[in-house]
């Protein structure tokens, strides 16, 4: 589990670094997004992943599988921020406060990962990246359905649980990509 914790932290650090740089470029423009828009952004990325994983030709060369998984991590954290804070039209939110929220949600996701890895015995390590991608896709579709039901569920976890799962699955894929390239 120590190896996983180190790999997890490294993947999150890379995602956070990109998030921070994009914050410099765009400010807090993402805060205008409703959760349904965030979910649709994740949908776009996972749909691209499925296409990359099933087709032999890639016509847009500037976005790799790894880039898509990083985007899913960051959009999942944006979704969690939006669930907590709601939407805002302010472009002048303090970067430090937003990064503190980012770090808090990343830490909660890591804690969840540790608990699930304990119970599931790190089964994800034996899975294919394509299977984990399908699980992310399933979580996106579930989240869209919850949003279509105005956030109400009868027996299922809420939107936040789905965002956390998407985030953790994407981190697992990032770890697997790095390991495959060693």
Secondary structure, DSSP 8 states (H G I E B T S, - for coil): -HHHHHHHHHHHHHHHHHHHHHHHHHTTGGGG--HHHHHHHHHHHHHHHHHHHH-S--S-TT--HHHHHHHHHHHHHHHHHHHHH-----S---HHHHHHHHHHHHHHHHHHHHHHHHHHTTGGGGS-HHHHHHHHHHHHHHHHHHHHTTT--SSS--HHHHHHHHHHHHHHHHHHHHHHT-
